[in-house]
Amino acid sequence: MTKLLEKAFNQASKLPESSQDAIAAIILEELKDEKKWKTAFANSQDSLSKLAAKVRNESEKGKTLPSDPASRKK
């Protein structure tokens, strides 16, 4: 445990029980949200990797348009 977290817990332990429970609920909710964000980030990275592979594949096969609209055939 870090010194800062230990200091926060020590100070929180001096508060009334209801305040301690409120702080604990906030911390637990933050930890739950952090886990959700990590999962969402991992899933989005996986999706982006798959999309990038698809785009590279289509580009290699000549199935994409040039990025410069002026150089596109009319």
Helices and strands as residue ranges (DSSP letters): H 3-12, H 17-60, G 69-71
